[in-house]
Amino acid sequence: MTAATLAPSCANKQPWRFVVTQSEDSLPRVRARLSEGNYWAQRAPVIVLVITRDDLDCRLEDDRNYALFDTGMSVMAMLTQAEAEGLYAHPMAGFDSAGLRGDFAIDDGYRLVTVIALGYPGSIEVLNEKHQDAERSARSRKPLQEVVKFDSW
Ligand SMILES: Cc1cc2nc3c(=O)[nH]c(=O)nc-3n(C[C@H](O)[C@H](O)[C@H](O)COP(=O)(O)O)c2cc1C
């Protein structure tokens, strides 16, 4: 969590907010809101809700609202720090957002951006076939020439 809070942000506004669930009371409530495809996250001992509000960060001309961008950077810092410590942190969009908002009394002004499963990596055997294949394969990314354009628009 410290790494996440050390991320850069516009004018050092630090717009990210984290709801860390790890108790017998809170964790089952988050687990119940995860989508079926995220069955593997049921085993995570900690799940972090990431929220932010546009007015917590710079809002500049040309629709440059930095809350989501800066919150994303703080999440990336959390992910890389987890990896460095032998942990695994996995962001998810697959959850019942309205349900979670209600359960945790997250005000309408906040964006519920993602939830992050956090823990030590478990056995690959508990994953379904598709996920086992993915874990055993090389990471797949678009080739550089597809995502880096030079004078082409
Ligand atoms: C915003 C966001 C939402 C994601 N949601 C899910 C999710 O609900 N379930 C899941 O298994 N992975 C989720 N992921 C992980 C991506 O699917 C994953 O990063 C991508 O497929 C590339 O796989 P890799 O990072 O293992 O190489 C999410 C990642 C991000 C950044």
The ligand as an SDF file (V2000), in Angstrom:
LIG
                    3D

 31 33  0  0  0  0  0  0  0  0999 V2000
   -8.8030   -2.5430  -15.5420 C   0  0  0  0  0  0  0  0  0  0  0  0
   -8.4970   -4.0110  -15.6070 C   0  0  0  0  0  0  0  0  0  0  0  0
   -9.5120   -4.9120  -15.3940 C   0  0  0  0  0  0  0  0  0  0  0  0
   -9.2530   -6.2810  -15.3970 C   0  0  0  0  0  0  0  0  0  0  0  0
  -10.2530   -7.1410  -15.0740 N   0  0  0  0  0  0  0  0  0  0  0  0
   -9.9740   -8.4590  -14.9470 C   0  0  0  0  0  0  0  0  0  0  0  0
  -10.9560   -9.3580  -14.4630 C   0  0  0  0  0  0  0  0  0  0  0  0
  -12.0690   -9.0020  -14.0950 O   0  0  0  0  0  0  0  0  0  0  0  0
  -10.6080  -10.6650  -14.3670 N   0  0  0  0  0  0  0  0  0  0  0  0
   -9.3710  -11.1220  -14.7070 C   0  0  0  0  0  0  0  0  0  0  0  0
   -9.1020  -12.3280  -14.5900 O   0  0  0  0  0  0  0  0  0  0  0  0
   -8.4120  -10.2730  -15.1580 N   0  0  0  0  0  0  0  0  0  0  0  0
   -8.6850   -8.9680  -15.2650 C   0  0  0  0  0  0  0  0  0  0  0  0
   -7.7020   -8.0880  -15.6770 N   0  0  0  0  0  0  0  0  0  0  0  0
   -6.3930   -8.6090  -16.0700 C   0  0  0  0  0  0  0  0  0  0  0  0
   -6.2580   -8.5970  -17.5890 C   0  0  0  0  0  0  0  0  0  0  0  0
   -7.1950   -9.4570  -18.1690 O   0  0  0  0  0  0  0  0  0  0  0  0
   -4.8130   -8.9970  -17.9350 C   0  0  0  0  0  0  0  0  0  0  0  0
   -3.9290   -8.0330  -17.4460 O   0  0  0  0  0  0  0  0  0  0  0  0
   -4.6360   -9.1470  -19.4250 C   0  0  0  0  0  0  0  0  0  0  0  0
   -5.4560  -10.1550  -19.9180 O   0  0  0  0  0  0  0  0  0  0  0  0
   -3.1900   -9.4880  -19.7610 C   0  0  0  0  0  0  0  0  0  0  0  0
   -2.8100  -10.6350  -19.0620 O   0  0  0  0  0  0  0  0  0  0  0  0
   -1.4410  -10.6670  -18.2540 P   0  0  0  0  0  0  0  0  0  0  0  0
   -1.3670   -9.3940  -17.4990 O   0  0  0  0  0  0  0  0  0  0  0  0
   -1.5450  -11.8660  -17.3740 O   0  0  0  0  0  0  0  0  0  0  0  0
   -0.3790  -10.8010  -19.2720 O   0  0  0  0  0  0  0  0  0  0  0  0
   -7.9340   -6.7440  -15.6830 C   0  0  0  0  0  0  0  0  0  0  0  0
   -6.9140   -5.8220  -15.9010 C   0  0  0  0  0  0  0  0  0  0  0  0
   -7.1880   -4.4740  -15.8490 C   0  0  0  0  0  0  0  0  0  0  0  0
   -6.0450   -3.4990  -16.0530 C   0  0  0  0  0  0  0  0  0  0  0  0
  1  2  1  0
  2  3  1  0
  2 30  2  0
  3  4  2  0
  4  5  1  0
  4 28  1  0
  5  6  2  0
  6  7  1  0
  6 13  1  0
  7  8  2  0
  7  9  1  0
  9 10  1  0
 10 11  2  0
 10 12  1  0
 12 13  2  0
 13 14  1  0
 14 15  1  0
 14 28  1  0
 15 16  1  0
 16 17  1  0
 16 18  1  0
 18 19  1  0
 18 20  1  0
 20 21  1  0
 20 22  1  0
 22 23  1  0
 23 24  1  0
 24 25  2  0
 24 26  1  0
 24 27  1  0
 28 29  2  0
 29 30  1  0
 30 31  1  0
M  END
$$$$
